[in-house]
Amino acid sequence: MTLKRKTRRSGAVAPLVALLMVALCVVISIVLEEGMMLSESRRAQATADAAAMAGACVLYQNYKTTAGVDPASITAATQMAADNGYLNDAAAGPAPGATLVVANNPPATGIFKGQAGYIEVNTTFYQPRYFSWVLALWPINANLPNNDSMPVTARAVAEGMWTPFHAGVLLLNYTGTDLQEVGNATLNVNGGDFILDSNSASALFQTGNATVMVQNGNVAITGNDVNAQNNSAIQTPNGTVYINQHPTPDPLAYLPQPGTGNGAPAIPPKAPKPNQVTLPSGQVAWICYPGRYGSANSDTQLPSGKNGELIVFMQANYPGPGNSGTNYTSGIYYIDSGGFSYNNTSIVTDNNLFIANPSGTSWNGPLDYQGSTGGMMIYMGPNATGGVNLQGNPGSLVYMTPLTDPSPYSGMIYWQDPTNTSTAQIAGNGSFTIQGTFYAPTALLKVTGNGGTYTGSLGQQIAGSAIGSQYISADMKVGGNGNVIVNYQGPPKQPIRILTLVE
């Protein structure tokens, strides 16, 4: 029997295993390093988001005075980044572990480039190289400016502004018929969209020949109201009628009601008793002052308004009657009980009247209702009944302008408390011009056109009745035989507040 001699192995596997283990360790190390970069990427993005929102908060708070371009927003953004560990210590040059923060208001890049009301924040963390330094030795990386660190970047853009809500009419009721059209009137929405939140297949109901003309805007209906798309009662010369849309939430629900705090003015004190006076023209008029009317603990009442009388509502920032020293800054006419009802009565918001004799029966200065700078707001409190009822007639004059200050209610001419469901009714006739937002989120708004004229931007008289710049109500009924203009494109309107990340 012959024994075979065992062949000795050369041991070539050991070096191969050692070499592969080195490569494997390098790969694992690089993967771990990539994990560190991913973690830092999330931190960089969170820091950019927080910094952008901090800057947007400043834009939001100061928007009335800065119009969305505010160096303080950049300071707030960089401070927020520093609070999150991004100290901007790489401003002089990148170094491992250093950070860079660049904030721009307005943004310097992206779809919001150059737009006020937006702030852009770019964050960079220079991640130190650990095992990946091996890759920095390759010629492909030879031209990198800093091979001992890797930049981890993030970007965010936030918006903070007060801006008009782009709808001339918004009807908030989610069920039933939101819009009823009767008679032969034409409701002309001059700019802005017309939105019906009703999910009903009959969100629009028409009786008669009334028409809604939406100029330079669209109609959006939540429900599957296919008839509305083919209904001649809805006309959109430069837009489209859309159905099956998402409902639009109340854009003014954030507004704090008078007396509730949160930056809202207090419920105004009892208004002075209205004065019956003789104007320089010889016309007899009632002069009314901002304040609380019809309260159970107050005998102050609005004048009843007989046919042909003139009622002058003094505007915000009016210094007060006589030498009282009272400054009626709010311009709010708070109706605590009763309603705001006038028929065939001339109503104006005044700018320049002042008392001229000690008895308080004669006034001096021009009746400059078109020059009103402070404006007024009618607030129907929870216990007010009857809502607003304004009906002009041939020969009567209605000219009312909304608040321009104080800030929470700028652009608002009529606000009905959400707990008050009284119907608000406005019928235009004569010379009928009202500007501003009508806001009655739980009430029916009845608008009637009966001919007449309104005052244009140059003081000219134009056929129709201009009744508000914007309507936001639960439901709406349009009637009459005249032309009603919702002049959304004309100033001013109650702005909505936007504070959010956009990129």
C-alpha positions in Angstrom: 0.0 0.0 0.0 1.4 3.4 -1.0 0.8 6.4 1.2 0.2 9.8 -0.6 2.1 12.7 0.7 0.1 15.7 1.9 0.6 18.9 -0.1 1.4 21.9 2.0 -0.9 24.9 1.4 0.8 28.2 0.5 -1.4 30.4 2.8 -2.5 32.8 0.1 -6.0 33.2 1.5 -4.9 35.0 4.7 -3.6 38.1 2.9 -6.8 38.2 0.8 -9.0 38.0 3.8 -7.0 40.7 5.5 -7.2 43.0 2.4 -11.0 42.4 2.2 -11.4 43.1 5.9 -9.7 46.4 5.4 -12.0 47.3 2.5 -15.0 46.1 4.5 -14.1 48.3 7.5 -13.6 51.3 5.2 -17.0 50.7 3.7 -18.7 50.3 7.1 -16.9 53.4 8.4 -18.1 55.4 5.4 -21.6 54.2 5.8 -21.5 55.2 9.5 -20.2 58.6 8.4 -23.0 59.0 5.9 -25.4 58.2 8.7 -23.9 61.0 10.7 -24.4 63.3 7.7 -28.0 62.2 7.3 -28.6 63.0 11.0 -27.0 66.4 10.6 -29.0 67.0 7.4 -32.2 66.6 9.4 -30.9 69.0 12.1 -29.9 71.5 9.4 -33.4 71.4 7.9 -35.1 71.7 11.3 -32.9 74.7 12.1 -33.6 76.3 8.7 -37.4 75.8 9.2 -37.3 77.2 12.7 -35.2 80.2 11.7 -37.4 81.0 8.7 -40.5 80.8 10.9 -38.9 83.1 13.5 -38.2 85.6 10.8 -41.7 85.3 9.4 -43.1 86.0 12.8 -41.4 89.4 12.8 -42.7 90.1 9.3 -46.2 89.1 10.5 -46.0 91.3 13.6 -44.6 94.4 11.8 -46.3 94.0 8.5 -48.5 97.0 8.9 -45.5 99.3 9.1 -42.8 97.4 7.1 -45.0 95.9 4.3 -43.0 92.6 4.5 -39.4 94.0 4.1 -37.9 94.1 7.6 -34.2 93.7 8.6 -35.4 92.7 12.1 -36.7 89.5 10.5 -33.1 88.5 9.5 -31.9 89.2 13.0 -34.6 87.0 14.4 -33.8 84.2 12.0 -30.1 84.2 12.7 -30.8 84.3 16.4 -33.1 81.3 16.2 -30.4 79.4 14.2 -27.9 80.2 16.9 -30.2 79.0 19.6 -30.3 75.7 17.7 -26.5 75.5 17.6 -25.9 77.1 14.2 -23.6 79.9 15.4 -22.6 81.2 11.9 -19.0 80.7 12.8 -18.1 79.7 9.2 -18.8 83.2 7.8 -15.1 83.8 7.5 -14.5 80.4 5.8 -15.5 76.8 6.1 -13.9 74.6 8.8 -14.8 71.2 10.2 -17.7 71.5 12.7 -18.4 75.2 11.7 -21.8 76.4 10.6 -23.0 79.0 8.1 -26.4 80.8 8.2 -27.6 83.1 5.4 -31.0 84.8 5.7 -32.6 86.8 2.9 -35.7 89.1 3.1 -37.0 89.1 0.4 -35.7 85.7 -0.8 -32.7 85.7 -3.2 -33.7 82.4 -5.0 -36.7 80.2 -5.7 -40.2 80.9 -6.7 -40.7 83.7 -4.1 -37.5 85.5 -5.2 -37.7 89.3 -4.6 -41.2 89.1 -3.0 -42.0 91.0 0.2 -43.5 89.1 3.0 -41.2 86.1 2.6 -37.9 85.2 4.2 -35.4 82.6 3.0 -32.9 80.9 5.3 -30.0 78.7 4.1 -28.1 76.7 6.7 -24.8 74.8 6.2 -22.9 72.5 8.6 -19.4 71.5 7.6 -19.3 67.9 8.6 -15.7 66.8 9.6 -14.3 63.9 7.5 -13.4 60.8 9.4 -12.9 57.7 7.3 -14.1 59.4 4.2 -10.8 61.3 4.0 -9.7 58.4 1.8 -12.0 59.6 -0.9 -10.5 63.1 -0.7 -7.2 61.7 -1.9 -8.7 60.7 -5.3 -7.8 63.1 -8.1 -11.5 63.7 -8.8 -11.6 65.6 -5.5 -8.3 67.4 -5.9 -10.0 70.7 -6.7 -12.3 70.8 -3.7 -11.7 73.9 -1.6 -11.8 72.0 1.7 -11.1 68.3 1.7 -11.2 67.9 5.5 -15.0 68.6 5.7 -18.2 68.0 3.8 -21.0 70.7 3.6 -24.5 69.6 4.8 -27.0 72.2 3.5 -30.7 72.9 4.0 -33.1 75.7 2.9 -36.4 77.0 4.0 -38.7 79.9 3.0 -41.5 81.1 5.3 -44.3 83.7 4.7 -45.5 86.2 7.2 -48.0 88.9 6.0 -51.4 90.4 6.0 -52.9 90.0 2.5 -56.4 90.3 1.0 -58.3 87.0 0.8 -58.8 86.5 -2.9 -62.5 86.1 -3.0 -65.1 88.8 -3.6 -67.8 86.5 -2.1 -67.4 83.5 0.2 -70.6 81.7 1.4 -69.7 79.4 4.4 -72.7 77.3 4.9 -71.7 73.7 4.2 -75.3 72.4 3.6 -78.3 73.4 1.6 -78.5 76.3 -0.8 -75.9 78.9 -0.3 -76.9 81.3 -3.1 -80.5 82.3 -3.9 -81.1 84.5 -6.9 -84.5 86.1 -7.3 -85.9 89.0 -9.3 -83.9 90.7 -12.1 -80.8 92.1 -10.4 -77.2 91.7 -11.5 -74.6 91.1 -8.9 -71.3 92.2 -10.4 -68.2 90.9 -8.5 -65.5 93.2 -9.8 -62.4 91.0 -9.2 -61.9 88.1 -6.9 -63.5 84.6 -6.9 -67.0 83.6 -5.9 -66.9 80.6 -3.5 -69.9 78.5 -2.4 -68.9 76.0 0.4 -72.2 74.1 0.2 -71.8 70.4 -0.6 -75.3 70.3 -2.0 -76.1 69.4 -5.6 -78.3 72.5 -5.5 -75.8 75.0 -3.9 -77.3 77.6 -6.4 -81.0 78.2 -6.6 -82.5 80.6 -9.1 -85.9 82.1 -9.4 -86.4 84.8 -12.0 -83.7 86.4 -14.1 -81.1 87.4 -11.5 -77.5 87.1 -12.6 -74.1 86.9 -10.9 -71.3 88.3 -13.1 -67.8 87.3 -11.8 -65.3 89.6 -13.5 -61.7 88.3 -13.6 -62.3 85.5 -11.2 -63.6 81.9 -10.9 -66.6 80.3 -9.3 -65.8 77.4 -6.9 -68.6 75.1 -5.6 -68.0 72.4 -3.1 -71.0 70.3 -4.1 -71.7 68.5 -7.4 -74.0 71.2 -8.7 -73.6 70.3 -12.4 -76.5 72.7 -13.3 -74.4 75.6 -12.1 -71.9 75.0 -14.8 -74.5 75.4 -17.5 -76.6 78.0 -15.7 -76.8 81.4 -17.4 -77.3 82.9 -13.9 -73.6 82.5 -13.3 -71.3 84.3 -15.8 -67.5 84.2 -15.8 -66.2 86.2 -18.8 -62.6 85.6 -17.8 -62.9 82.5 -15.6 -64.5 79.1 -15.0 -67.2 77.5 -12.9 -65.7 74.6 -10.9 -67.6 72.0 -8.9 -66.6 69.3 -6.5 -64.0 71.6 -4.9 -62.6 71.5 -1.4 -64.5 73.8 1.0 -62.8 77.0 2.0 -62.6 77.6 5.7 -63.5 81.0 7.2 -60.5 83.2 6.5 -61.4 85.7 9.2 -62.2 83.2 12.0 -58.9 84.2 13.7 -60.2 87.8 14.4 -60.5 88.5 18.1 -63.9 90.0 18.9 -64.0 93.3 20.7 -63.4 92.9 24.4 -61.9 89.4 24.2 -58.3 90.4 24.5 -55.7 88.9 22.2 -54.9 92.3 20.8 -58.6 93.3 20.2 -59.8 96.7 21.3 -62.0 96.7 24.4 -65.8 97.0 24.0 -66.1 100.7 23.6 -67.6 102.8 26.4 -71.1 104.3 26.1 -71.3 106.6 23.2 -72.1 110.3 23.7 -75.7 111.2 22.9 -76.0 112.0 19.2 -76.3 115.7 18.5 -78.9 117.2 16.2 -77.0 120.1 14.6 -77.1 122.6 11.7 -74.3 122.1 9.2 -72.7 125.1 7.4 -75.0 124.4 4.4 -78.0 124.9 6.6 -79.0 121.3 6.6 -80.1 119.7 9.8 -78.2 116.5 10.7 -77.5 114.0 13.4 -73.9 113.6 14.5 -73.1 110.2 16.0 -69.9 109.2 17.7 -68.1 105.8 18.0 -69.0 103.9 21.1 -71.6 101.4 22.5 -75.2 101.8 21.6 -78.4 100.3 22.9 -76.9 98.6 26.0 -79.2 97.5 28.8 -77.2 99.8 31.1 -77.0 102.7 28.7 -79.7 105.0 27.3 -77.6 105.9 24.2 -79.5 105.1 21.1 -78.9 105.7 17.5 -81.2 108.3 15.9 -84.2 106.8 14.2 -83.6 108.5 10.9 -86.7 110.1 9.5 -87.2 110.5 5.8 -84.7 112.9 4.3 -82.5 113.3 7.4 -78.8 113.1 7.2 -76.9 111.0 9.8 -73.1 111.6 10.1 -71.0 108.9 11.7 -67.7 110.3 12.9 -64.7 108.3 11.9 -62.0 106.7 13.9 -59.4 109.0 15.5 -62.1 111.7 15.9 -61.0 113.9 18.8 -64.4 114.1 20.5 -67.2 116.6 20.6 -66.5 120.1 21.9 -63.7 120.3 24.4 -64.4 116.9 26.0 -60.8 115.8 25.6 -62.1 112.3 24.6 -60.3 110.7 21.6 -62.6 108.2 19.9 -59.8 106.2 18.3 -61.5 102.9 17.7 -64.2 104.0 15.2 -66.3 101.1 16.3 -70.1 101.5 16.6 -70.9 98.6 18.9 -74.6 97.7 18.8 -75.3 96.0 22.1 -79.1 95.6 21.5 -81.5 96.6 18.8 -80.3 96.9 15.2 -78.8 99.2 12.7 -81.8 100.1 10.5 -82.3 103.1 8.1 -84.7 103.6 5.3 -84.7 106.6 3.0 -82.1 108.3 5.2 -78.7 109.7 4.0 -75.7 108.3 5.9 -72.1 109.3 5.6 -68.8 108.9 7.3 -67.3 112.3 8.0 -63.8 113.6 8.2 -63.7 117.3 9.1 -66.7 118.5 11.1 -66.1 120.2 14.4 -68.2 122.1 16.9 -68.5 125.8 16.4 -70.6 127.1 19.3 -70.8 126.3 23.1 -74.4 125.1 22.8 -73.3 122.3 20.5 -76.0 123.0 17.9 -73.9 124.4 15.1 -70.9 122.8 13.3 -68.2 124.2 11.1 -65.9 122.7 8.5 -66.8 120.9 5.2 -68.8 117.7 5.1 -65.9 115.8 3.6 -67.4 112.3 3.5 -65.3 111.3 0.5 -62.1 112.4 2.4 -62.7 110.1 5.4 -59.3 108.8 6.6 -60.2 106.8 9.7 -63.4 105.1 8.7 -65.9 103.2 10.9 -67.1 99.7 11.6 -70.5 98.5 12.7 -70.3 95.6 15.1 -73.5 93.7 15.8 -73.0 92.2 19.3 -74.4 88.8 20.5 -77.6 90.4 21.8 -78.3 92.8 18.9 -81.4 92.0 17.1 -82.5 92.8 13.5 -79.0 92.8 12.1 -78.3 95.6 9.7 -81.0 97.0 7.4 -79.9 99.7 5.1 -82.3 100.8 2.3 -81.5 103.7 0.1 -84.2 105.5 -1.9 -84.0 108.0 -4.8 -82.6 111.2 -3.5 -80.8 109.6 -0.5 -77.1 109.5 -0.1 -75.2 106.6 1.5 -71.4 106.8 1.6 -69.6 104.7 4.2 -65.9 103.8 4.5 -64.3 101.0 6.6 -61.8 101.2 9.3 -58.2 101.9 8.4 -57.1 101.7 12.0 -56.7 100.1 14.5 -55.0 97.2 12.9 -57.1 94.1 13.8 -60.1 95.4 11.9 -58.6 97.4 9.1 -60.8 97.1 6.0 -63.9 96.0 7.9 -67.2 97.9 7.5 -69.7 95.4 9.1 -69.0 92.5 11.5 -71.8 90.4 13.0 -70.9 88.3 16.0 -70.8 84.6 15.1 -73.5 83.8 17.7 -75.8 86.4 16.1 -77.8 84.8 13.2 -80.0 87.8 12.4 -80.4 88.5 8.7 -78.4 91.4 7.3 -80.2 93.3 4.6 -78.8 96.0 2.3 -80.8 97.6 -0.6 -79.1 100.0 -2.8 -80.8 103.0 -4.4 -80.1 106.7 -4.8 -76.4 107.4 -4.5 -75.2 104.3 -2.7 -71.5 103.6 -2.0 -70.2 101.3 0.8 -66.6 100.1 0.9 -65.0 97.3 3.0 -65.7 93.8 4.1 -69.2 92.6 5.2 -68.6 89.7 7.6 -71.6 87.7 9.0 -70.3 84.2 9.3 -73.5 82.6 10.6 -76.1 84.8 9.0 -78.0 85.3 5.7 -76.9 88.3 3.7 -79.7 89.8 1.5 -78.5 92.2 -1.1 -81.0 94.1 -3.3 -80.2 96.3 -6.3 -82.8 98.9 -7.2 -81.0 101.2 -9.5 -79.3 104.4 -8.5 -75.6 105.3 -8.7 -72.3 105.0 -6.8 -69.3 107.2 -6.5 -66.3 106.1 -8.6 -62.6 106.6 -7.7 -62.6 110.0 -9.4 -65.8 111.2 -7.7 -67.9 110.4 -10.8 -71.3 108.9 -10.5 -71.7 105.4 -12.1 -74.9 103.4 -12.6 -75.5 100.8 -9.9 -75.0 100.5 -6.2 -71.6 99.7 -4.8 -72.3 97.6 -1.7 -69.0 96.5 -0.1 -65.7 95.3 -1.3 -66.2 91.7 -0.1 -68.9 89.5 1.4 -68.2 86.6 3.8 -71.5 85.2 5.2 -73.3 81.9 5.7 -75.7 82.3 2.8 -76.7 85.0 0.4 -79.8 86.1 -1.4 -79.6 88.5 -4.4 -82.8 90.3 -5.5 -84.2 93.5 -7.0 -84.0 94.9 -10.4 -80.8 96.9 -10.4 -77.1 96.5 -10.6 -75.1 95.7 -7.4 -71.3 96.0 -7.5 -69.0 94.2 -5.1 -65.9 96.1 -5.8 -63.2 93.7 -4.7 -60.6 95.4 -6.7 -61.3 98.7 -5.0 -59.7 99.4 -1.6 -59.9 98.4 1.2 -60.8 94.9 2.5 -60.2 93.1 5.7 -56.8 91.3 5.2 -56.2 87.7 6.3 -53.1 86.8 8.3 -50.7 84.2 6.9 -47.8 82.7 8.9 -46.5 79.5 7.4 -43.6 77.7 5.7 -43.9 77.7 1.9 -40.7 76.0 0.8 
